[in-house]
Amino acid sequence: MRKNLLFLIIPMLVIAWSCKKKSESPANKPLLMTVNVTGRYFNPLFGGVIFISDMQGKVLADTFCLADGVYHFYGQSGASVPSFLEVSTVRSEPAWHSFNISIETYNYISPSEWTLLGSRADTVGNINPVFKNIPAHNDAFLVSSSGYSNLTSILGNIPIQLYKSPDDIYIGIPTSAGLRYKWFYNAVSNAKDTFDLSNSLFAEKKTIAFPSLIQYYECRLQGFTDGNFNSPIPCMVDEILGNGIAVNSFDAYYPPSRFQGFHTDIMALEDYSSNKSWFYHVDGPIPTAFRKIAASLVSYSATNTGMQLLASGDMDAVSGTWQFSSTYKGHIEWTVFGPDTTTTMRLPQIPPSLSNMFPWISRDSLRFMNAGLIDLAECQGYSQMISRLYGPANPSSFIRQETSILKVSASGK
């Protein structure tokens, strides 16, 4: 597998060496977009791509990005700047002997300046744990450090990754009387530590209500010690999987007096046969209720390169997602976003820089996966959403906003 991955990496490094940022100011070429890349938004080894298209999907400018910097995108000499553009980003991460490739395309973007803000942390070593006095339990243990978590039914000698050293290790222990927990303080990287799980303490809990009976749900609760929700290394303090029994609420557990705020991420299915998945994300205090988007997808039809849809209700954006998966060529997920009034969307053309990076990528090989409706609690409309996500003054991301999403899967049609 390493040999296969090396085969994929070498041409990408050649591309990185041969590509330059499009920062020159060509004569008579109109400036389309300026994109500031910061915080290692793209993987520093594999790089990524930014490309600009017109509203018909024709590529106007593109570049390969290996490092943070300011990238200027220009149109053709003598051409006028379109009123609206499509802006796309391509990110890739290694996955065994292949890649996970994420492409995001935003429609109806006014020529402007964007900032792509990353939050990427590096590991600094491992802890090699030895556990003793493991109590009776009825579910999986949660083992966490800052930036790492592992949900496991058997506590073994799996190394615990550290993103800072020393760091504190959190163990969540599911018992018949409720979740118990224990902290182990000042763990140092590349050491072998013994974790004695006796004398664990009861965690506090917060009941989160659903607006209707839910048969299956998932919840991830991440804690931030200083309330800095931009931090790339929160601590996972609870990870909950519904068991198929319909419920109208559930309990999320956390250690008391430790964190200044939380990321709470919840996915809910009304029943297993439903093609509708509801998502809710919130920063700050753990919510008391799941906020369901007040919008619905009336109808849609899709091909491997486009979609038509009709939606109604209160939302900021709509989306369509296409995928391709191959053992050796990678997993591609391509999502196109547009305003809430959008009724037609399609994938733009593939730019030369992306074809050079991954020659096997083809729009015709993609398969439509789902249509989405998106609402950000603090935004009124698509333009505000784009400004909040990519505005240069205070860029953010979906995972730092109170967001409600509905995804309707093609598998249910």
C-alpha positions in Angstrom: 0.0 0.0 0.0 2.9 2.4 0.7 4.2 1.7 -2.8 0.9 2.6 -4.3 0.7 5.8 -2.3 4.2 6.8 -3.3 3.2 6.3 -6.9 0.4 8.8 -6.5 2.5 11.3 -4.5 5.4 11.7 -6.9 3.5 13.3 -9.9 1.8 15.6 -7.4 5.1 16.8 -6.1 6.3 17.4 -9.7 3.2 19.5 -10.3 3.8 21.5 -7.1 7.4 22.2 -8.1 6.4 23.3 -11.6 3.4 25.5 -10.7 3.5 29.1 -9.6 1.0 31.2 -7.9 -1.0 33.4 -10.3 0.1 36.5 -8.6 1.4 38.5 -11.6 -0.8 41.3 -12.9 -1.1 40.6 -16.6 -1.7 43.6 -18.9 -5.3 44.0 -20.0 -6.5 41.0 -18.0 -9.4 41.7 -15.6 -9.0 40.6 -11.9 -11.8 38.1 -11.2 -11.0 37.0 -7.6 -8.4 37.3 -4.9 -8.1 34.3 -2.6 -6.1 34.4 0.6 -5.1 30.9 1.7 -4.1 30.6 5.4 -3.8 28.2 8.3 -2.7 25.4 6.0 -6.1 25.2 4.4 -4.6 22.7 1.9 -2.6 19.7 2.9 1.0 20.9 2.9 2.3 17.8 1.3 -0.4 17.1 -1.4 -1.7 20.7 -2.0 -5.0 21.6 -3.6 -6.7 23.5 -6.4 -8.7 26.7 -6.7 -10.5 27.4 -9.9 -12.9 30.1 -11.1 -15.7 29.4 -13.7 -18.4 31.5 -15.3 -22.0 30.7 -14.6 -22.1 28.2 -17.5 -19.3 26.2 -15.9 -16.5 27.3 -18.3 -13.2 27.5 -16.5 -11.8 31.1 -16.5 -8.7 30.7 -14.3 -7.2 28.0 -12.1 -4.1 27.2 -10.1 -2.5 24.5 -8.0 -1.9 25.6 -4.4 0.8 23.9 -2.2 1.3 26.6 0.4 -0.5 29.5 2.1 -0.4 32.8 0.2 -2.4 35.3 -1.8 -3.7 34.0 -5.2 -5.0 36.4 -7.9 -7.2 35.1 -10.6 -7.4 36.9 -14.0 -9.7 36.6 -16.9 -8.9 36.7 -20.6 -7.2 39.8 -22.1 -9.8 42.4 -23.0 -12.7 40.4 -21.5 -15.1 42.0 -19.1 -15.6 40.6 -15.6 -18.9 38.6 -15.3 -21.4 39.8 -12.7 -21.3 36.4 -11.0 -18.8 33.6 -10.9 -18.4 30.0 -9.6 -15.6 29.5 -7.1 -14.3 26.0 -6.5 -11.8 24.5 -4.1 -10.3 21.0 -4.2 -8.7 19.5 -1.1 -7.2 16.0 -0.8 -6.1 14.0 2.2 -4.3 10.6 2.2 -6.4 7.6 3.1 -4.4 4.3 3.2 -3.1 3.8 -0.3 -5.4 6.4 -1.9 -7.0 9.8 -1.3 -10.1 11.4 0.0 -10.8 14.3 -2.4 -13.3 17.0 -1.4 -14.5 19.5 -4.0 -16.8 22.4 -3.1 -18.3 24.8 -5.8 -20.1 28.0 -4.8 -22.4 29.5 -7.4 -23.4 33.2 -7.8 -20.3 34.7 -6.3 -19.7 38.4 -7.0 -16.0 39.1 -8.0 -14.4 39.8 -4.6 -11.8 38.8 -2.1 -12.0 35.5 -0.2 -10.1 34.0 2.7 -9.8 30.2 3.0 -8.9 29.7 6.7 -7.6 26.3 7.7 -7.1 24.7 11.1 -4.7 21.9 10.9 -2.7 20.4 13.8 0.3 18.1 13.8 0.8 15.2 16.1 3.7 15.4 18.5 3.9 11.7 19.5 2.0 8.9 21.2 1.2 7.5 24.6 1.4 3.7 24.9 -1.3 2.9 27.4 -1.6 0.0 29.8 -5.1 -0.2 31.4 -5.9 -1.8 34.8 -9.0 -2.1 37.0 -11.3 -1.8 34.0 -14.9 -1.6 35.5 -17.9 -3.5 34.2 -19.3 -1.7 31.2 -22.2 -2.0 28.7 -21.0 -0.1 25.7 -17.8 1.3 24.1 -15.2 3.3 26.0 -14.2 6.8 24.7 -10.5 7.5 24.9 -9.6 11.2 24.0 -6.8 13.6 24.1 -6.8 17.1 22.6 -7.5 16.5 18.9 -7.7 12.7 19.1 -10.5 10.2 20.0 -11.1 6.5 19.8 -14.4 4.8 20.5 -13.6 1.2 21.4 -15.3 -1.7 23.0 -12.1 -3.2 24.3 -9.4 -1.2 26.0 -6.2 -2.5 24.6 -2.7 -1.2 23.9 -3.7 1.0 21.0 -1.5 4.1 21.0 -3.1 7.4 22.0 -2.1 10.2 19.7 -1.0 13.5 21.2 -1.2 16.9 19.5 0.4 18.6 22.5 2.8 17.3 25.1 2.1 17.1 28.0 -1.6 16.7 27.6 -4.5 15.3 29.6 -6.2 12.0 28.7 -10.0 11.6 29.1 -11.6 8.2 29.5 -15.4 7.9 29.2 -16.6 4.7 30.9 -20.2 3.5 30.0 -21.7 1.7 33.0 -25.2 0.5 33.8 -25.6 3.4 36.2 -24.6 6.0 33.5 -21.4 7.4 32.1 -18.4 7.7 34.4 -15.2 9.3 33.5 -11.6 9.8 34.6 -8.9 12.2 33.7 -5.2 11.3 33.5 -3.0 14.5 33.7 0.3 15.5 32.1 0.7 12.6 29.7 4.0 13.0 27.9 4.6 11.8 24.3 6.5 8.7 23.5 6.0 7.3 27.0 4.3 4.2 28.3 1.7 5.0 30.9 -0.5 2.9 33.2 -4.2 4.0 33.4 -5.9 2.8 36.5 -9.7 3.2 36.0 -10.7 2.6 39.6 -12.4 5.6 41.4 -13.9 7.0 38.3 -16.5 9.8 38.7 -20.0 10.3 37.4 -20.3 12.7 34.4 -22.9 15.4 34.2 -25.5 15.2 31.5 -27.7 17.4 29.3 -31.0 16.1 27.9 -31.5 17.1 24.2 -35.0 16.9 22.9 -36.0 15.9 19.4 -39.0 17.7 17.7 -40.5 14.2 16.9 -39.8 10.5 17.5 -36.3 9.6 16.1 -35.3 6.0 15.4 -31.6 6.5 14.8 -29.3 9.3 15.7 -25.6 10.1 16.2 -24.1 12.8 18.4 -20.6 14.0 18.8 -19.8 16.4 21.7 -16.4 18.2 21.6 -15.1 20.4 24.5 -13.0 23.5 24.3 -11.1 24.5 27.4 -10.8 28.2 26.5 -13.9 28.7 24.3 -11.8 29.1 21.2 -14.0 27.3 18.7 -11.4 27.8 16.0 -9.0 25.5 17.8 -8.1 22.4 15.7 -7.6 20.3 18.9 -10.8 20.0 20.9 -11.4 17.0 23.2 -14.1 14.5 22.3 -16.1 14.1 25.5 -19.1 12.0 24.3 -20.0 10.1 21.1 -23.5 8.6 21.1 -25.1 6.2 18.6 -28.8 5.5 18.8 -29.9 1.8 19.0 -32.9 1.9 16.7 -35.5 2.4 19.4 -37.6 5.5 18.6 -37.0 8.2 21.2 -38.0 11.9 21.6 -34.8 12.8 23.5 -31.4 11.6 24.6 -28.7 12.4 27.2 -25.2 13.8 26.3 -22.6 13.4 29.0 -19.6 15.6 29.8 -17.1 16.1 32.7 -18.1 19.1 34.9 -16.2 22.3 35.3 -13.7 21.6 32.5 -14.8 23.3 29.3 -15.8 26.8 28.4 -17.9 25.6 25.5 -18.7 22.8 23.1 -19.2 21.8 19.5 -22.4 19.7 19.4 -23.1 17.8 16.2 -26.2 15.7 15.8 -27.6 13.6 12.9 -31.1 12.2 13.1 -33.2 9.8 11.0 -36.9 9.5 11.7 -36.7 5.8 10.7 -34.3 3.5 9.0 -36.2 3.5 5.7 -36.2 7.3 5.4 -34.1 9.0 2.7 -34.1 12.2 4.8 -31.2 13.0 7.2 -31.4 16.0 9.5 -28.2 17.7 10.9 -27.8 20.2 13.6 -24.5 21.9 14.7 -24.1 24.5 17.5 -21.2 26.1 19.3 -21.3 27.2 22.9 -23.5 25.6 25.6 -24.9 22.2 24.9 -28.4 22.8 23.4 -31.6 21.6 25.1 -33.3 20.8 21.8 -32.4 19.7 18.2 -33.3 22.5 15.8 -34.8 21.2 12.7 -34.5 23.3 9.5 -37.9 24.9 8.7 -37.6 24.0 5.0 -38.5 21.1 2.8 -37.5 19.7 -0.6 -40.6 19.6 -2.7 -39.1 17.7 -5.6 -35.9 17.0 -7.5 -34.4 15.1 -10.4 -30.7 14.5 -11.0 -28.1 13.1 -13.4 -24.4 12.4 -12.9 -23.6 16.1 -13.7 -26.6 18.2 -12.7 -29.8 18.6 -10.7 -33.1 20.3 -10.9 -35.0 21.0 -7.6 -37.8 22.8 -6.0 -37.5 23.8 -2.3 -39.6 25.8 0.1 -39.3 27.3 3.6 -36.6 29.2 5.5 -33.1 28.5 4.3 -30.0 30.2 3.1 -28.7 27.8 0.5 -29.3 24.6 -1.4 -26.7 22.0 -2.4 -26.2 18.9 -4.5 -23.5 16.3 -3.8 -22.0 13.8 -6.2 -19.5 11.0 -5.4 -17.0 8.6 -7.0 -15.2 5.9 -5.2 -12.3 3.6 -6.3 -9.9 1.5 -4.2 -6.9 2.9 -5.9 -8.1 6.1 -7.5 -9.6 7.6 -4.3 -12.9 8.8 -3.0 -14.3 12.0 -4.5 -17.1 14.0 -2.9 -18.2 17.1 -5.0 -20.7 19.5 -3.5 -22.2 22.4 -5.4 -23.9 25.2 -3.4 -26.3 27.9 -4.6 -28.8 30.4 -3.2 -32.1 29.3 -1.7 -33.9 30.3 -4.9 -31.8 28.0 -7.1 -33.8 25.5 -9.2 -31.0 24.2 -11.5 -27.4 23.4 -10.7 -24.7 21.4 -12.5 -21.0 20.6 -12.1 -18.6 23.0 -13.7 -15.9 21.8 -16.2 -12.8 20.2 -14.7 -9.8 22.6 -14.9 -6.3 21.7 -16.2 -4.8 21.9 -12.7 -7.2 19.3 -11.4 -6.7 17.1 -14.4 -2.9 17.3 -13.9 -3.3 16.5 -10.2 -5.8 13.6 -10.6 -5.9 12.5 -14.3 -8.6 9.9 -13.6 -11.2 12.4 -12.4 -14.2 12.6 -14.8 -17.6 14.2 -14.3 -19.3 11.3 -16.1 -18.0 8.9 -13.5 -19.7 10.6 -10.6 -22.9 9.4 -9.1 -25.5 11.7 -7.5 -25.9 11.2 -3.8 -28.1 13.8 -2.2 -29.8 17.2 -2.3 -29.4 19.5 0.7 -31.1 22.5 2.3 -28.9 24.7 4.6 -29.8 27.3 7.2 -27.3 29.3 9.2 -29.0 30.7 12.3 -27.1 34.1 12.2 -27.5 34.7 8.4 -30.2 36.1 6.3 -29.7 34.8 2.8 -26.9 33.3 0.6 -24.7 36.4 0.3 -24.5 36.7 4.1 -23.7 33.0 4.4 -20.8 33.4 1.8 -19.5 36.5 3.6 -19.5 34.7 7.0 -17.7 31.6 5.6 -15.1 33.3 3.4 -15.2 37.1 4.0 -11.6 38.3 4.6 -12.5 40.2 7.8 -13.7 37.2 9.8 -13.6 34.0 7.8 -15.3 31.0 9.4 -16.8 27.6 8.3 -19.9 25.6 8.6 -18.5 23.8 11.7 -18.2 27.2 13.5 -21.8 28.3 12.9 -25.2 27.2 14.3 -26.3 25.3 11.3 -29.4 23.2 10.4 -29.3 21.0 7.3 -31.6 18.6 5.6 -30.2 16.0 3.1 -32.4 14.0 0.9 -30.6 10.9 -0.4 -31.0 9.5 -3.9 -31.2 6.0 -2.5 -34.7 6.6 -1.2 -36.1 7.6 -4.6 
